[in-house]
Amino acid sequence: MSLFGKILAVFNVLGAISLFVLAAMDYGMRQAWSYGVLRHELVISGLPLDDEERDEQGRPKVQALTKNTITDHFSTAGGSGVVTQVEEVTRLKASFNSTLEGLPTDREKVHYLSRLLLPLSDSYLER
């Protein structure tokens, strides 16, 4: 093999390595953008109602939501995240029942309930 052939072989190997690095960088950026799209879709459409809700391709939406995604999504809200709306309602119901049962007198229970329900009334008669 001549000197020119050896130089071309070295350039060929360097080109293959460069192509592999470029493909790895492209894949990493694609994953980052796909994650960003998933997070924005989660903001727009909200959490899935239950485990059976499906996306446009027919896959369950719960499959795309990893623990890391839920933690990132709920980190600004300061709460522990759940995957579906049904789980959140169940968690809030249990929290409400435990708080209500923890109050010792009926008067405190009525005060707690009125404090929760008063903002939901629209008119003076409802209050």
DSSP file (Angstrom, degrees, kcal/mol; ACC not computed):
  #  RESIDUE AA STRUCTURE BP1 BP2  ACC     N-H-->O    O-->H-N    N-H-->O    O-->H-N    TCO  KAPPA ALPHA  PHI   PSI    X-CA   Y-CA   Z-CA
    1    1 A M              0   0    0      0, 0.0     2,-0.0     0, 0.0     5,-0.0   0.000 360.0 360.0 360.0 135.5    0.0    0.0    0.0
    2    2 A S     >  -     0   0    0      1,-0.1     4,-1.9     4,-0.0     5,-0.2  -0.248 360.0-102.4 -80.0 171.9    1.4    3.4   -0.9
    3    3 A L  H  > S+     0   0    0      1,-0.2     4,-2.3     2,-0.2     5,-0.2   0.884 122.8  53.9 -62.0 -40.2    1.6    6.4    1.4
    4    4 A F  H  > S+     0   0    0      1,-0.2     4,-2.1     2,-0.2    -1,-0.2   0.881 107.3  51.2 -63.0 -38.0   -1.4    8.0   -0.2
    5    5 A G  H  > S+     0   0    0      2,-0.2     4,-1.9     1,-0.2    -1,-0.2   0.869 109.7  50.1 -65.9 -38.0   -3.5    4.8    0.4
    6    6 A K  H  X S+     0   0    0     -4,-1.9     4,-2.2     2,-0.2    -2,-0.2   0.900 110.0  50.0 -67.6 -40.5   -2.4    4.8    4.1
    7    7 A I  H  X S+     0   0    0     -4,-2.3     4,-2.4     1,-0.2    -2,-0.2   0.910 111.3  48.8 -64.0 -42.3   -3.4    8.5    4.5
    8    8 A L  H  X S+     0   0    0     -4,-2.1     4,-2.2     2,-0.2    -1,-0.2   0.867 109.3  53.0 -65.8 -35.9   -6.8    7.7    2.9
    9    9 A A  H  X S+     0   0    0     -4,-1.9     4,-2.2     2,-0.2    -2,-0.2   0.907 110.0  47.8 -65.0 -41.7   -7.3    4.8    5.3
   10   10 A V  H  X S+     0   0    0     -4,-2.2     4,-2.7     2,-0.2    -2,-0.2   0.929 112.7  48.3 -64.3 -45.2   -6.5    7.0    8.3
   11   11 A F  H  X S+     0   0    0     -4,-2.4     4,-2.5     1,-0.2    -2,-0.2   0.868 109.7  53.9 -62.1 -36.0   -9.0    9.6    7.0
   12   12 A N  H  X S+     0   0    0     -4,-2.2     4,-2.1     2,-0.2    -1,-0.2   0.912 110.2  45.8 -64.4 -43.2  -11.5    6.9    6.4
   13   13 A V  H  X S+     0   0    0     -4,-2.2     4,-2.5     2,-0.2    -2,-0.2   0.925 113.7  49.0 -66.4 -44.6  -11.2    5.7   10.0
   14   14 A L  H  X S+     0   0    0     -4,-2.7     4,-2.5     1,-0.2    -2,-0.2   0.884 110.7  51.4 -61.5 -38.6  -11.4    9.3   11.4
   15   15 A G  H  X S+     0   0    0     -4,-2.5     4,-2.3     2,-0.2    -1,-0.2   0.888 109.4  49.6 -65.3 -39.0  -14.5    9.8    9.2
   16   16 A A  H  X S+     0   0    0     -4,-2.1     4,-2.1     2,-0.2    -2,-0.2   0.912 112.1  47.8 -66.6 -41.8  -16.2    6.7   10.6
   17   17 A I  H  X S+     0   0    0     -4,-2.5     4,-2.4     2,-0.2    -2,-0.2   0.920 112.3  49.7 -63.9 -43.0  -15.4    7.8   14.2
   18   18 A S  H  X S+     0   0    0     -4,-2.5     4,-2.5     1,-0.2    -2,-0.2   0.894 109.8  51.1 -62.4 -40.3  -16.7   11.3   13.4
   19   19 A L  H  X S+     0   0    0     -4,-2.3     4,-2.2     2,-0.2    -1,-0.2   0.894 110.1  49.5 -64.5 -40.0  -19.9    9.8   11.9
   20   20 A F  H  X S+     0   0    0     -4,-2.1     4,-2.2     2,-0.2    -2,-0.2   0.917 112.3  47.4 -64.8 -43.6  -20.5    7.7   15.0
   21   21 A V  H  X S+     0   0    0     -4,-2.4     4,-2.4     2,-0.2    -2,-0.2   0.914 112.2  49.9 -64.1 -42.7  -20.0   10.7   17.3
   22   22 A L  H  X S+     0   0    0     -4,-2.5     4,-2.3     1,-0.2    -1,-0.2   0.890 110.3  50.1 -63.3 -39.8  -22.3   12.8   15.2
   23   23 A A  H  X S+     0   0    0     -4,-2.2     4,-2.3     2,-0.2    -1,-0.2   0.894 110.7  49.8 -65.9 -39.3  -25.0   10.1   15.3
   24   24 A A  H  X S+     0   0    0     -4,-2.2     4,-2.2     2,-0.2    -2,-0.2   0.901 111.8  48.1 -66.0 -40.6  -24.7    9.8   19.1
   25   25 A M  H  X S+     0   0    0     -4,-2.4     4,-2.3     2,-0.2    -2,-0.2   0.903 111.7  50.4 -65.3 -40.7  -25.0   13.6   19.5
   26   26 A D  H  X S+     0   0    0     -4,-2.3     4,-2.3     2,-0.2    -2,-0.2   0.910 110.6  49.0 -63.7 -42.8  -28.0   13.6   17.2
   27   27 A Y  H  X S+     0   0    0     -4,-2.3     4,-2.2     2,-0.2    -2,-0.2   0.906 110.8  50.5 -64.3 -41.8  -29.7   10.8   19.1
   28   28 A G  H  X S+     0   0    0     -4,-2.2     4,-2.0     1,-0.2    -2,-0.2   0.905 111.9  46.8 -62.7 -41.8  -29.1   12.6   22.4
   29   29 A M  H  X S+     0   0    0     -4,-2.3     4,-2.4     2,-0.2    -1,-0.2   0.875 110.3  53.4 -69.1 -36.3  -30.6   15.8   21.1
   30   30 A R  H  X S+     0   0    0     -4,-2.3     4,-2.4     2,-0.2    -2,-0.2   0.914 109.0  49.3 -63.2 -41.9  -33.6   13.9   19.7
   31   31 A Q  H  X S+     0   0    0     -4,-2.2     4,-2.1     2,-0.2    -2,-0.2   0.904 110.9  50.0 -63.5 -41.7  -34.2   12.3   23.1
   32   32 A A  H  X S+     0   0    0     -4,-2.0     4,-1.9     1,-0.2    -2,-0.2   0.912 113.0  45.8 -64.3 -42.3  -34.0   15.7   24.8
   33   33 A W  H  X S+     0   0    0     -4,-2.4     4,-2.4     2,-0.2    -2,-0.2   0.885 110.9  52.8 -69.6 -37.7  -36.4   17.3   22.4
   34   34 A S  H  X S+     0   0    0     -4,-2.4     4,-2.3     1,-0.2    -1,-0.2   0.892 108.9  50.3 -63.5 -38.7  -38.8   14.3   22.6
   35   35 A Y  H  X S+     0   0    0     -4,-2.1     4,-2.3     2,-0.2    -1,-0.2   0.891 109.6  51.3 -65.4 -39.4  -38.8   14.7   26.4
   36   36 A G  H  X S+     0   0    0     -4,-1.9     4,-2.2     2,-0.2    -2,-0.2   0.900 109.7  49.2 -63.3 -41.1  -39.6   18.4   26.0
   37   37 A V  H  X S+     0   0    0     -4,-2.4     4,-2.6     2,-0.2    -2,-0.2   0.912 110.3  51.4 -64.2 -42.1  -42.5   17.6   23.7
   38   38 A L  H  X S+     0   0    0     -4,-2.3     4,-1.9     1,-0.2    -2,-0.2   0.910 110.1  49.2 -60.9 -42.8  -43.8   15.1   26.2
   39   39 A R  H  X S+     0   0    0     -4,-2.3     4,-1.6     2,-0.2    -1,-0.2   0.900 112.5  47.3 -65.3 -40.2  -43.6   17.6   29.1
   40   40 A H  H  X S+     0   0    0     -4,-2.2     4,-2.3     2,-0.2    -2,-0.2   0.891 110.8  51.3 -69.2 -38.7  -45.4   20.3   27.0
   41   41 A E  H  X S+     0   0    0     -4,-2.6     4,-3.0     1,-0.2     5,-0.4   0.860 107.3  54.6 -63.7 -34.7  -48.1   17.8   26.0
   42   42 A L  H  X S+     0   0    0     -4,-1.9     4,-1.5    -5,-0.2    -1,-0.2   0.872 109.3  47.4 -66.0 -36.5  -48.6   16.9   29.6
   43   43 A V  H  < S+     0   0    0     -4,-1.6    -2,-0.2     2,-0.2    -1,-0.2   0.905 116.9  43.2 -68.8 -41.4  -49.1   20.6   30.4
   44   44 A I  H  < S+     0   0    0     -4,-2.3    -2,-0.2     1,-0.2    -3,-0.2   0.953 128.0  25.5 -71.6 -50.3  -51.6   21.0   27.6
   45   45 A S  H  < S-     0   0    0     -4,-3.0    -3,-0.2     1,-0.2    -2,-0.2   0.654 100.1-143.6 -94.1 -15.6  -53.7   17.8   27.9
   46   46 A G     <  -     0   0    0     -4,-1.5    -1,-0.2    -5,-0.4    -2,-0.1  -0.166  42.1 -30.3  82.3-179.4  -53.1   17.1   31.6
   47   47 A L  S    S-     0   0    0      1,-0.1    37,-0.1    -4,-0.1    36,-0.1  -0.357  74.9 -95.8 -68.9 151.1  -52.7   13.8   33.4
   48   48 A P        -     0   0    0      0, 0.0    37,-2.2     0, 0.0    38,-0.3  -0.391  28.3-128.5 -64.7 148.5  -54.5   10.8   32.0
   49   49 A L  S    S-     0   0    0     35,-0.2    37,-1.6    36,-0.2     2,-0.2   0.939  79.4 -19.4 -65.3 -48.1  -57.8   10.1   33.6
   50   50 A D  S >  S-     0   0    0     35,-0.1     3,-1.0    34,-0.1    12,-0.2  -0.809  80.2 -80.5-146.5-173.3  -57.0    6.4   34.4
   51   51 A D  T 3  S+     0   0    0     -2,-0.2    11,-0.3     1,-0.2    12,-0.1   0.670 121.0  59.0 -70.0 -16.4  -54.7    3.6   33.4
   52   52 A E  T 3  S+     0   0    0      8,-0.1    -1,-0.2     9,-0.1     2,-0.1   0.555  73.0 115.4 -92.8  -8.9  -56.8    2.8   30.3
   53   53 A E    <   -     0   0    0     -3,-1.0     8,-2.4     7,-0.1     9,-0.4  -0.412  52.2-156.4 -66.9 135.6  -56.6    6.2   28.5
   54   54 A R  B     -A   60   0A   0      6,-0.3     2,-0.1     7,-0.1    -2,-0.1  -0.766   8.4-131.4-117.1 157.3  -54.8    6.0   25.2
   55   55 A D    >   -     0   0    0      4,-2.5     3,-1.4    -2,-0.3    -1,-0.1  -0.163  48.3 -78.2 -91.3-168.7  -52.8    8.3   23.0
   56   56 A E  T 3  S+     0   0    0      1,-0.3    -2,-0.0     2,-0.1    -1,-0.0   0.792 130.7  51.6 -65.4 -28.5  -53.2    8.8   19.2
   57   57 A Q  T 3  S-     0   0    0      2,-0.1    -1,-0.3     1,-0.0    -3,-0.0   0.465 119.1-107.6 -88.6  -0.7  -51.2    5.7   18.4
   58   58 A G  S <  S+     0   0    0     -3,-1.4    -2,-0.1     1,-0.3     3,-0.0   0.513  76.8 130.7  90.2   5.0  -53.3    3.5   20.8
   59   59 A R        -     0   0    0      1,-0.1    -4,-2.5     2,-0.0    -1,-0.3  -0.655  68.7 -97.8 -89.1 148.2  -50.7    3.1   23.5
   60   60 A P  B >   -A   54   0A   0      0, 0.0     3,-1.1     0, 0.0     4,-0.5  -0.440  25.4-138.3 -63.2 134.8  -51.6    3.8   27.1
   61   61 A K  G >> S+     0   0    0     -8,-2.4     3,-0.7     1,-0.3     4,-0.6   0.761  98.8  69.1 -65.9 -23.9  -50.6    7.3   28.1
   62   62 A V  G >4 S+     0   0    0     -9,-0.4     3,-0.7   -11,-0.3    -1,-0.3   0.796  87.6  66.0 -66.2 -27.8  -49.3    6.0   31.5
   63   63 A Q  G <4 S+     0   0    0     -3,-1.1    -1,-0.2     1,-0.2    -2,-0.2   0.851  99.0  51.2 -62.3 -34.9  -46.5    4.1   29.7
   64   64 A A  G <4 S+     0   0    0     -3,-0.7     2,-1.0    -4,-0.5    -1,-0.2   0.693  93.1  84.2 -77.4 -17.8  -44.9    7.4   28.7
   65   65 A L    <<  -     0   0    0     -3,-0.7     2,-0.1    -4,-0.6    -1,-0.1  -0.749  62.2-175.2 -93.6 102.3  -44.9    8.9   32.2
   66   66 A T     >  -     0   0    0     -2,-1.0     4,-2.2     1,-0.1     5,-0.2  -0.391  41.3-104.1 -86.1 170.6  -41.9    7.7   34.1
   67   67 A K  H  > S+     0   0    0      1,-0.2     4,-2.4     2,-0.2     5,-0.2   0.878 123.2  52.9 -62.2 -37.8  -41.3    8.5   37.8
   68   68 A N  H  > S+     0   0    0      2,-0.2     4,-2.4     1,-0.2    -1,-0.2   0.899 108.1  50.3 -65.4 -40.8  -38.7   11.1   36.8
   69   69 A T  H  > S+     0   0    0      2,-0.2     4,-2.3     1,-0.2    -2,-0.2   0.920 112.2  46.6 -63.6 -44.5  -41.2   12.8   34.5
   70   70 A I  H  X S+     0   0    0     -4,-2.2     4,-2.2     2,-0.2    -2,-0.2   0.902 112.0  50.9 -65.2 -41.1  -43.8   13.0   37.2
   71   71 A T  H  X S+     0   0    0     -4,-2.4     4,-0.6     1,-0.2    -2,-0.2   0.916 112.5  46.5 -63.1 -43.0  -41.3   14.3   39.7
   72   72 A D  H >< S+     0   0    0     -4,-2.4     3,-0.6     1,-0.2     4,-0.4   0.896 112.6  50.8 -64.1 -39.9  -40.1   17.0   37.3
   73   73 A H  H 3< S+     0   0    0     -4,-2.3     3,-0.3     1,-0.2    -2,-0.2   0.884 117.8  36.6 -67.4 -39.4  -43.7   18.0   36.5
   74   74 A F  H 3X>S+     0   0    0     -4,-2.2     5,-1.0     1,-0.2     4,-1.0   0.371  89.9  95.0 -95.7   4.4  -44.9   18.3   40.1
   75   75 A S  T <<5S+     0   0    0     -4,-0.6     3,-0.3    -3,-0.6    -1,-0.2   0.867  86.3  48.4 -66.2 -35.2  -41.6   19.8   41.5
   76   76 A T  T  45S+     0   0    0     -4,-0.4    -1,-0.2    -3,-0.3    -2,-0.1   0.747 107.9  55.7 -75.9 -22.2  -42.9   23.4   41.1
   77   77 A A  T  45S-     0   0    0     -3,-0.3    -1,-0.2    -4,-0.2    -2,-0.2   0.667 104.0-131.1 -83.1 -16.8  -46.2   22.5   42.8
   78   78 A G  T  <5 +     0   0    0     -4,-1.0     2,-0.2    -3,-0.3    -3,-0.2   0.625  67.3 108.2  80.2  12.7  -44.4   21.2   45.8
   79   79 A G  S   <S-     0   0    0     -5,-1.0     2,-0.5    -8,-0.1    -1,-0.3  -0.715  77.7 -95.6-118.2 169.6  -46.4   18.0   46.0
   80   80 A S        -     0   0    0     -2,-0.2     2,-0.1    -3,-0.1    -9,-0.1  -0.722  48.6-126.4 -82.5 132.2  -45.8   14.3   45.4
   81   81 A G        -     0   0    0     -2,-0.5     2,-0.3   -14,-0.1   -10,-0.1  -0.443  20.3-161.9 -84.3 152.0  -46.9   13.5   41.9
   82   82 A V        -     0   0    0     -2,-0.1     3,-0.0   -12,-0.1     6,-0.0  -0.849  21.8-129.3-123.9 164.0  -49.2   10.7   40.8
   83   83 A V  S    S+     0   0    0     -2,-0.3     2,-0.3   -36,-0.1    -1,-0.1   0.830  84.3  31.0 -87.1 -33.3  -49.7    9.2   37.4
   84   84 A T  S  > S-     0   0    0    -37,-0.1     4,-1.4     1,-0.1   -35,-0.2  -0.832  73.3-120.9-126.5 163.2  -53.4    9.5   36.9
   85   85 A Q  H  > S+     0   0    0    -37,-2.2     4,-2.4    -2,-0.3     5,-0.2   0.831 112.2  59.5 -69.2 -32.7  -56.2   11.8   38.0
   86   86 A V  H  > S+     0   0    0    -37,-1.6     4,-2.2   -38,-0.3    -1,-0.2   0.903 104.3  50.4 -63.6 -40.8  -58.0    8.9   39.7
   87   87 A E  H  > S+     0   0    0      2,-0.2     4,-2.3     1,-0.2    -1,-0.2   0.887 110.2  50.4 -63.8 -38.4  -55.0    8.3   42.0
   88   88 A E  H  X S+     0   0    0     -4,-1.4     4,-2.6     2,-0.2    -2,-0.2   0.912 110.2  48.5 -67.4 -42.1  -54.9   12.0   42.9
   89   89 A V  H  X S+     0   0    0     -4,-2.4     4,-2.4     1,-0.2    -2,-0.2   0.908 112.1  50.0 -64.6 -40.4  -58.6   12.1   43.8
   90   90 A T  H  X S+     0   0    0     -4,-2.2     4,-2.1     2,-0.2    -2,-0.2   0.904 111.5  48.7 -62.9 -41.4  -58.2    9.0   45.9
   91   91 A R  H  X S+     0   0    0     -4,-2.3     4,-2.2     2,-0.2    -2,-0.2   0.916 112.8  47.0 -65.0 -43.7  -55.2   10.6   47.6
   92   92 A L  H  X S+     0   0    0     -4,-2.6     4,-2.7     2,-0.2    -2,-0.2   0.870 110.7  52.7 -66.7 -36.6  -57.1   13.8   48.3
   93   93 A K  H  X S+     0   0    0     -4,-2.4     4,-2.7     2,-0.2    -1,-0.2   0.921 110.3  47.4 -64.8 -43.2  -60.1   11.9   49.6
   94   94 A A  H  X S+     0   0    0     -4,-2.1     4,-2.3     2,-0.2    -2,-0.2   0.897 113.1  49.1 -64.5 -40.2  -58.0    9.9   52.0
   95   95 A S  H  X S+     0   0    0     -4,-2.2     4,-2.1     2,-0.2    -2,-0.2   0.915 112.4  47.9 -64.8 -43.2  -56.3   13.1   53.2
   96   96 A F  H  X S+     0   0    0     -4,-2.7     4,-2.6     2,-0.2    -2,-0.2   0.925 112.9  48.0 -63.3 -45.8  -59.6   14.9   53.7
   97   97 A N  H  X S+     0   0    0     -4,-2.7     4,-2.5     1,-0.2    -2,-0.2   0.894 111.6  49.5 -64.3 -40.1  -61.1   12.0   55.6
   98   98 A S  H  X S+     0   0    0     -4,-2.3     4,-1.2     2,-0.2    -1,-0.2   0.890 112.9  47.3 -68.0 -37.3  -58.1   11.7   57.9
   99   99 A T  H  X S+     0   0    0     -4,-2.1     4,-0.6     2,-0.2    -2,-0.2   0.919 113.9  47.3 -67.3 -42.9  -58.2   15.4   58.6
  100  100 A L  H >< S+     0   0    0     -4,-2.6     3,-0.8     1,-0.2    -2,-0.2   0.891 112.7  48.3 -66.9 -39.6  -61.9   15.4   59.3
  101  101 A E  H 3< S+     0   0    0     -4,-2.5    -1,-0.2     1,-0.2    -2,-0.2   0.752 104.5  62.2 -71.8 -22.2  -61.7   12.3   61.5
  102  102 A G  H 3< S+     0   0    0     -4,-1.2    -1,-0.2    -5,-0.2    -2,-0.2   0.639  80.7  96.3 -77.8 -14.2  -58.8   13.9   63.4
  103  103 A L    <<  -     0   0    0     -3,-0.8     6,-0.1    -4,-0.6    -3,-0.0  -0.620  66.6-150.1 -79.0 134.0  -60.9   16.8   64.6
  104  104 A P        +     0   0    0      0, 0.0     2,-0.3     0, 0.0    -1,-0.1   0.875  69.0  43.3 -78.0 -37.5  -62.2   16.2   68.2
  105  105 A T  S  > S-     0   0    0      1,-0.1     4,-1.6     0, 0.0     5,-0.1  -0.717  73.8-125.2-112.9 160.0  -65.5   18.1   68.2
  106  106 A D  H  > S+     0   0    0     -2,-0.3     4,-2.6     1,-0.2     5,-0.2   0.840 110.8  60.3 -66.2 -32.7  -68.4   18.5   65.8
  107  107 A R  H  > S+     0   0    0      1,-0.2     4,-2.3     2,-0.2    -1,-0.2   0.914 105.7  46.4 -62.7 -42.7  -68.0   22.3   66.0
  108  108 A E  H  > S+     0   0    0      2,-0.2     4,-2.4     1,-0.2    -1,-0.2   0.861 111.2  52.9 -67.8 -34.5  -64.5   22.1   64.7
  109  109 A K  H  X S+     0   0    0     -4,-1.6     4,-2.5     2,-0.2    -2,-0.2   0.918 110.0  47.5 -65.7 -42.5  -65.6   19.7   62.0
  110  110 A V  H  X S+     0   0    0     -4,-2.6     4,-2.7     2,-0.2     5,-0.2   0.906 112.1  50.1 -64.9 -41.1  -68.4   22.1   60.9
  111  111 A H  H  X S+     0   0    0     -4,-2.3     4,-2.1     2,-0.2    -2,-0.2   0.910 111.4  48.8 -63.3 -41.7  -65.9   25.0   60.9
  112  112 A Y  H  X S+     0   0    0     -4,-2.4     4,-1.5     2,-0.2    -2,-0.2   0.926 113.8  45.8 -62.8 -45.9  -63.4   23.0   58.8
  113  113 A L  H  X S+     0   0    0     -4,-2.5     4,-2.4     1,-0.2    -2,-0.2   0.892 112.6  50.1 -65.6 -40.3  -66.1   22.0   56.3
  114  114 A S  H  X S+     0   0    0     -4,-2.7     4,-2.2     1,-0.2    -1,-0.2   0.874 107.6  54.1 -67.8 -35.2  -67.5   25.6   56.1
  115  115 A R  H  < S+     0   0    0     -4,-2.1    -1,-0.2    -5,-0.2    -2,-0.2   0.850 113.6  43.2 -66.0 -32.8  -64.0   26.9   55.5
  116  116 A L  H  < S+     0   0    0     -4,-1.5    -2,-0.2    -5,-0.1     4,-0.2   0.865 119.9  40.3 -77.9 -36.9  -63.6   24.5   52.6
  117  117 A L  H >< S+     0   0    0     -4,-2.4     3,-1.1     1,-0.2     4,-0.5   0.711  95.3  78.2 -89.5 -21.2  -67.1   25.1   51.1
  118  118 A L  G >< S+     0   0    0     -4,-2.2     3,-1.4     1,-0.3    -1,-0.2   0.892  91.0  52.9 -59.5 -43.5  -67.5   28.8   51.5
  119  119 A P  G 3  S+     0   0    0      0, 0.0    -1,-0.3     0, 0.0    -2,-0.1   0.723 103.4  60.9 -65.0 -17.1  -65.3   29.8   48.5
  120  120 A L  G <  S+     0   0    0     -3,-1.1     2,-0.2    -4,-0.2    -2,-0.2   0.595  83.4  97.1 -85.2 -10.5  -67.3   27.5   46.3
  121  121 A S    <   -     0   0    0     -3,-1.4     3,-0.0    -4,-0.5     6,-0.0  -0.580  53.9-165.7 -82.9 143.1  -70.6   29.4   46.8
  122  122 A D        +     0   0    0     -2,-0.2     2,-0.3     1,-0.0    -1,-0.1   0.768  66.0  31.6 -97.2 -30.7  -71.6   31.9   44.2
  123  123 A S  S  > S-     0   0    0      1,-0.1     4,-1.1     0, 0.0     3,-0.2  -0.762  80.7-108.1-127.7 171.0  -74.3   33.9   46.0
  124  124 A Y  T  4 S+     0   0    0     -2,-0.3     3,-0.2     1,-0.2    -1,-0.1   0.860 116.3  58.1 -66.9 -34.7  -75.2   35.0   49.5
  125  125 A L  T  4 S+     0   0    0      1,-0.2    -1,-0.2     2,-0.2    -4,-0.0   0.859 102.9  53.3 -65.9 -34.0  -78.1   32.5   49.6
  126  126 A E  T  4        0   0    0      1,-0.3    -1,-0.2    -3,-0.2    -2,-0.2   0.815 360.0 360.0 -69.2 -28.9  -75.8   29.6   49.0
  127  127 A R     <        0   0    0     -4,-1.1    -1,-0.3    -3,-0.2    -2,-0.2   0.504 360.0 360.0 -72.3 360.0  -73.6   30.8   51.9
